[in-house]
Structures are given as C-alpha cells and as structure tokens.
Amino acid sequence: GILVVDLGAQYAQLIARRVREANVWSEIAPPSLALETAARMNLKGIVLSGGPASVYASDAPQIPTELLELGVPVLGICYGMQWMTQTLGGEVLPANAREFGRTSIAVAEPEALFRGLDGHTVVWMSHGDQVAELPEGFRTYATSENCPFAAVGDPERGFFGIQFHPEVTHTVRGREVIDNFIHAVCGAKDDWSPDSIVDAQVARVREQVGEHGEVVLGLSGGVDSSVAAVILHKAIGDRLHCIFVDNGLLRKGERQVVETLFGEHFQMDLTVVDAGAKFLAELAGVTDPERKRKIIGHEFVEVFREEAKRFKQANFLGQGTLYPDVIESIAAHGGSTDVIKSHHNVGGLPDDLEMELIEPLRELFKDEVRAIGRQLGLASVVVDRQPFPGPGLAVRIVGEITPENVRLLQEADAIVTSEIEAVGADEGLWQYFAVLLPVKSVGVMGDARTYESCCALRVVQSEDAMTADWAYLPQELLQRISNRIINEVRGINRVVLDISSKPPATIEWE
Ligand code: XMP
C-alpha cells in the first residue's frame, strides 16, 4: 500500500481517501510513526502531505530522512515537496508572490505523474514558501506563472514534488496525477475494493475474537454501528449480541426499522430495551441543552451496562469507531503509539465494563463504510440516512421535553422527511428535519381560535458539518410541508423556516 505521512494539515485524510478510491490500500501516520508504519506495510510508495509549517520554522515537523532511503517512490506535496527538495540539497525560499487558490499550470513534460496530461490545467495552490533551486538529478515537469517549479522530480530515484494539491476537487485532473503516482510510478496493484474490505475485516474480527469469544454491540441504527454489526455478524454469527436502546427520543418508525432489518432480515440476536419512560423521567423539567446531553449520555451508559450484564460470558465490546477518529486521537496525543491502544471511550462507555474493544471499522473512512454497507445488503434507509445526533430529538425540542412534545416533533419530522424525499429534494442535502420551539401562538382553524406550538424547518447543505448553509427548497414543497404539518399534527399551528448558516448558528438548535 501507500503510506501517507501527515505533516499537519487537514489534507492527509483526503490524500489517503483518494489513494483508496484508486483501489489501493493507504495508511496515514504522523512523522514520528512513519518508519514503524512503513515497516509493517507492504510498502509501494510514500506521500508526504502538505502542512502549515515553513521548512525554516523551529516547530516544523521532524521528518525522518530514512523515508527517502526505503527504495520506494516518494511524492511530496506542498510542504512535503519543500522538505524533500531541501533535504536533498535544493533550496526553499519565501515566494515573491504567495499563491492561494485556483492557478493554471503548464505541463512541461507529460511523463511520470503527468502521463496523459499536457498543455494547461487548473490546480489548487496554497503556499507562502516555494522551491527556488532543485537538488541534483531533478527536473521540472510543470510551471505556473508565479512558481517555476510547480512540479518537479527525479525519475531515476522515484522522487517527485508538486507544489499544488492534487487531492482537492478544485484541482481538475488531480485524480489522474495521484493515479499516475500510485500505479505508473509505484507499480501498486489494485487491492482495495468493497469486496476485499469486507473479507479483510471479517478475517480480522475472527482472529481477534477467536473460536469462542462473544461480542456485545450497542446498535444505534446509524450507519457506523449498523455496518459494524453486519461485519461482526458475518464473522461470528450468533456470538454477536446487539443491544438497541429505545430512549424515547427516536425519530418516528426508527425502532421498527432496526427491529425489522437486524432482527428479522439479518436474524441477529437483538435486544431492544424499552427505556423511553426512564429517559423522559430523568429529563423532566430540564431545559439546559448541556444538561440534557449529560443526562442522556449517563442514562445510556446505565441502561447499556445493565443489559450487557446478561451476557456475562461476552468479553468484547463492539464499536463503530472510524479511521478519522483513530487518526485524530493519535494526532491529539502527539503521535504516541500508546494512544492507539487506549483511545477508548469513543462511545462514552466506562473502562470498568472490563471488555476488550473490537472495532471493525477502525481502518475505514465514512464513504467506505457506506460502500461496504451497500455491498452487505444494508438497505438505503440505513446507508444513506442523514446524520442523527446521539441525544436524538432531545436537542431538537427547545425547552422542556415532555411525552407530548416528543410526539408532536416525531409527527412533524416524519412529514418533513417524507415530503422532501418523495420529490428527491434530499439529493445534496446534509440534513433536513423539524425543531419544536417553546413558543405558542394564536391561530384560527375552522372558526375556532387555537393556541398551539410552533415548529421550525431546518434544512442544510454541508460537506462535513463544520460549516453549513441553509438550503433552498422549492416553494411548492415548503407549502406542502407546512400545510401537512398544520393540518395533520394536532398541537402545531405554525411552521417557520430557519435561514441561518453555520457559523454563526449551528445545525442543531441545542
Ligand atoms: P451542530 O449542531 O454542532 O451539529 O452544527 C453538527 C453535526 O453534529 C450532529 N450532532 C451530534 N451528533 N451527538 C452526535 O452524535 C451529539 O450530541 C450531536 N450534536 C450535534 C448534528 O446532527 C450535525 O450533523
């Protein structure tokens, strides 16, 4: 596979995903773990990512120079290129004109990384420093107006550097550049596809759990725990015990989907815990959002722990931890290996459960999880579903949570979802849901005065939930949603539209 050395920008994950999208296994490591990781991989090539530092800064990442002596091709991107050329005897200087954003490069030599590309192509740049003098043996593959060495390389030694970011979609032919590096330059074989992922993960689970081990898994109905459940089930069958906690704050019909899919279709050992009354009792009278979250987290652990006791012989706790969580927890701890083992508690569960964690998705990105979910026959209602917060409808009922409020919101939310999906307007939306407001207003229905609740529509577009914008919906669709909610949900007589972006608002209301 390909090792992506993370030099401290958000780009490393994107690079690793692009490599995998080209059907080749990739792993990310911080510089401090790069050699160790390289040693246990079937290494075909190395990518040094971009990063925010200047090679002259005192806090620049310390990259082991041995990475250049492993006998595999190395591609340096942006900062990675600057470090590599400097290390090999070239020179890096502050650029006369810093380049940010869209730039055109001219391909000088349509070879190696640029096989099949010629003329001009649009790329994404983001740099202050740049290479001013090449190391011996290097030549120029592409130039831009402000950057004479936009792409360079020494094909003899297999060292390449590019100043632009091939991993971002703004770089029009970035995928081809990455594909050329991993296939044409590194000679990597295709070894990564939804099929091979499933087989590999099933084999790993079997190895970790052994012949007799049993696993308890908290199933939330979300994509991650659902795919984890299917992989575990495929690996160990009835030795997987799923626990689904109905906390009374689920979307309408959610519990039935889980029961039908996992209990009936997959025939898993599924326990559905009816904890709605208990959660709502604990939440009675609570209006502070953070307290709501704390109570729900605490209750969940209580209920789960109690249920897990029934599986005394189970020695593993399954979790749907993803690769980005793993990478981030390593990075957050300065790249020390210890953390890889001890990054427990992703699901907020206590250590004293005395179970070993089993995380069948810990090497996978979200889009890969979705792809194998489809592969494994998980219905689109699970795989393509919108994100749903752990605390559920509690953070969408502003103010006090009562059984009646939950019912109102479930009904209104089901109308929002079904109307949007019915016309295919969910395509390209990140989330679309209803929020119940602690506001009553006067209305008139027939010839009677009403004094009832109000709900807001929250419909957003986003790439990653870090930023989001409210989405445009056709007027007829808004009209239908509003009419249906007001006519069909007894207790709501007004619907408003949330037109706030994140930041400064957030996606959820609490
Ligand atoms: P905000 O409201 O912060 O939400 O813009 C960003 C994304 O995170 C989801 N979200 C949560 N997910 N537990 C979760 O698992 C939570 O407590 C939680 N709060 C918000 C939210 O739905 C959105 O996708």
Residues whose N, C-alpha, C, O or C-beta is under 5 A from the ligand:
A	BS01	XMP	P387 F388 P389 G390 P391 A465 T506 I507 E508
